[in-house]
Amino acid sequence: MSTGRTGVPAGVRDWAIAVCVAATLLVTGLSGERSATGLDLLGYPLLVAGGLALGAGRRAPVAVLAVTGLCAVGYQAAGFDVPAVAFLFAVYAAVRAGHRTLTVAASVTMVATLPLGALASLHDMGEAFEQARGALEIAWLVAAGAAGEALRQAERRADEAERTREETARRRADEERLHIARELHDSLTHQISIIKVQSEVAVHLARRRGEQVPETLLAIQQAGREATRELRATLEALRDDDMTPPHGLEHVAELVERSRSIGLDATLTIEGQRHDVPAAVGRTVYRIVQESLTNIARHAGAATASVCIDYRPDALAIRVDDDGRATADSAPTPGVGLLGMRERVTILGGRLRAEPRSEGGFSVQAELPVDRTS
């Protein structure tokens, strides 16, 4: 429920206004003079109903416009000379909601119908027109409609200004990302590539001469490879401008196939009844499988890996197992990849477990809630 600047919910504010208008109309009807028509018992409920109808003006402005108009005509016919205040509020609400043409038509109909309602109790056309004019002045109608249109335009301009600010902020963020990517590429890629090539050449020459390769040189070689891979991934992330479709559930099979191409016996199993899931959930599943398979290929020393995606009625479960070197008594080494997976899952309100298996190897399990009602 939306709230105003005062923090009061809009619905509560609407009903408070409706009750006040209903009370005002009822008090005016009780204290004013009225024609003796025998319809008093009908007039009082119409006075109250016309005011209380305003409580639904935000949700159904056209219906409220019709109800308040009928009530005004009804209590005029019952002999109550009471201004059509509720109808004016309804005109304001309907114009604010954007129903200008319909509101004009309803207002013209009211101006023409009110004298007929008053005529039912007065039996004199001149007096009926005079009472109807007092109940609903044309100037009041114009003022109510103008106020509603002014506020509608102000809200529209505010929404456009907000969208413009968001688009400007997004564009500046994209430009900054591209700038950082260019800086990283220009300043680091070349130097890291030289280190990587020179270390690999040195290792190759040492092995070719039959010499023992120093551990420090091997470490430099491995660090160069890792730095190149991480820098490439960072640049790809920075250059991502959200214009290309992100990877999701439909791309998991490609990850598994890619793992097979590098010698890992990977399988993919889909369980449960497939159903649509939010895009954020699909992206998170892809990232979990991607990071898990990458870790298996780099660190686990595994021959096989299995990926299982289980579609449950209110959740999506993912499990990635391997038969690598991890044992039940070895604690997992926290890394950036595992931390990133946990953060993604937590943001979506899910759970993540990453631990060695009792039979050997490592297991990553995640459960992501899926709201299928939205």
Secondary structure, 3 states (H helix, E strand, C coil): CCECCCCCEHHHHHHHHHHHHHHHHHHHHHHCCECCCCCHHHHHHHHHHHHHHHHHCCCCHHHHHHHHHHHHHHHHHCCECCCCHHHHHHHHHHHHCCCHHHHHHHHHHHHHHHHHHHHHHHCCHHHHHHHHHHHCCHHHHHHHHHHHHHHHHHHHHHHHHHHHHHHHHHHHHHHHHHHHHHHHHHHHHHHHHHHHHHHHHHHHHHHHCCCCCCHHHHHHHHHHHHHHHHHHHHHHHHHCCCCCCCCCHHHHHHHHHHHHHCCCEEEEEEEECCCCCCHHHHHHHHHHHHHHHHHHHHHHCCCEEEEEEEECCCEEEEEEEECCCCCCCCCCCCCHHHHHHHHHHHHCCCEEEEEECCCCCEEEEEEEECCCCC
